[in-house]
Amino acid sequence: MGKLKVGVVGVSRGGSYMMKYARNARTEVTAICDLDEKRLEAVSKDLNLSDNQVFTDYDAFINTDVDIVVVGTPIPFHAEQSVKALDAGKHVLSEVTAANTVEGCKAIYDAAKRSKAKYMLAENYIYFHFIKEWKKYIDAGKIGNIHYAEAEYIHDIRNLLINTDSGETFWRKYRPPIHYCTHCLGPLMYLIGDDDYIVKATASGNKNTIQEGLWPSTIDMQVALFETKKGRGIKICRSQVTPRPEPHTVYYSVYGTKGFLENTRHGGETVGSRYFEGEDTHRGKLINCYQTEIEAPDYAKGGHGTSDYYLSEAFLDFIQFDKTPPTTVDRAMEITLPGLIAHEAAVQGNVWLDVPHFTD
Ligand SMILES: NC(=O)c1ccc[n+]([C@@H]2O[C@H](COP(=O)([O-])OP(=O)(O)OC[C@H]3O[C@@H](n4cnc5c(N)ncnc54)[C@H](O)[C@@H]3O)[C@@H](O)[C@H]2O)c1
């Protein structure tokens, strides 16, 4: 089997997967595309690419013989670029979230269903070491049937909304905090299992008192409640402006009929706690919640613990061995759409709204 040819559009965050695929024995990076010519020049030197492998024009880039397109551009470009790649028969690994509108999500979903190529959402937090460990406990029945789950992703990125010295603003200024929900819903829905999905959403959080202007990205905090088809409750909490120095919060808890699992709010490599009825004492037990895979080889380390590496491998296994990953196009939509609808619910005054489900 020859090496899969990888093209990367958006070489900032996309550069993380680009470097992994450049070093991977199964792949080679043969084309890159970005609007920023200086960035392209630097990257093409690093990868030893020739001029005819470097593009500012996406349509010309997509016409090359790449097998895979990594979509690493700002979210508002994901729908158009993913659809064009899928229609050209290229496998797509798209950065999160899938799209910033319901229409964009539907366009990607339809393109993935009509294409012979595969689509996967790059929701990397599912590949945190502790999430994979929790999945094994849950599948073994240790906490019984999950009835409630919650997550918080509190990350002060005011510097990515505006450069306060120059006044320059960036694409994230259009993104309400709750739109960026897949780091929360990705792991939670993975733990709950693929036979359930969110059907209803409401949310509160519509005011910006911490930082004026740049609404909706500067909304102080948005808290969303969701209900699943099977009646489970989910709560997620998001802010991208509330003052909270690093380490930022990536917090999860899942409650079942026989116990619970949770990590702490203080950063990545931390302790958490659990209670497994019949196994742990009534005080529960402290557990390690490492994002990094303990036994990972050196080349896998770095990139949100080791999650970026395991995700990049899962995408190749999906293409080459038809091994289904957690975030096929169906699940990509199920963890993106609830955030879009939750923001709409907050704007309308905390109403409950139905979340579209394209496979129904
Ligand atoms: N999974 C994660 O942990 C994680 C972390 C950071 C960012 N992201 C995601 O990665 C994506 C990119 O974020 P970022 O932080 O790299 O943004 P960024 O603004 O730093 O970089 C975006 C890059 O895309 C280029 N670009 C913009 N519009 C383009 C277009 N139409 N065609 C080609 N190139 C274009 C820009 O020149 C820039 O190089 C977003 O979807 C974001 O949500 C994910």
The ligand as an ORCA input file, in Angstrom:
! r2SCAN-3c Opt
* xyz 0 1
  N      -8.924     20.935     18.570
  C      -8.239     21.883     19.169
  O      -7.741     21.669     20.253
  C      -8.096     23.226     18.492
  C      -7.208     24.184     18.954
  C      -7.077     25.399     18.259
  C      -7.851     25.627     17.126
  N      -8.725     24.666     16.709
  C      -9.528     24.863     15.492
  O      -8.622     24.989     14.389
  C      -9.167     25.863     13.408
  C      -8.192     26.988     13.112
  O      -7.932     27.695     14.297
  P      -6.549     28.498     14.482
  O      -6.394     28.711     15.929
  O      -5.465     27.795     13.744
  O      -6.913     29.855     13.742
  P      -5.852     30.934     13.243
  O      -6.608     32.175     12.983
  O      -4.671     30.954     14.157
  O      -5.294     30.328     11.877
  C      -6.133     30.098     10.774
  C      -5.247     29.884      9.544
  O      -6.108     29.673      8.425
  C      -5.739     30.603      7.401
  N      -6.955     30.924      6.658
  C      -7.969     31.730      7.052
  N      -8.950     31.704      6.122
  C      -8.545     30.866      5.133
  C      -9.130     30.430      3.917
  N     -10.342     30.835      3.542
  N      -8.429     29.569      3.136
  C      -7.191     29.159      3.511
  N      -6.593     29.538      4.657
  C      -7.266     30.372      5.467
  C      -5.119     31.786      8.109
  O      -4.270     32.520      7.254
  C      -4.370     31.088      9.235
  O      -3.087     30.637      8.832
  C     -10.529     26.298     13.959
  O     -11.513     25.441     13.477
  C     -10.380     26.111     15.462
  O     -11.605     25.915     16.112
  C      -8.841     23.486     17.370
*
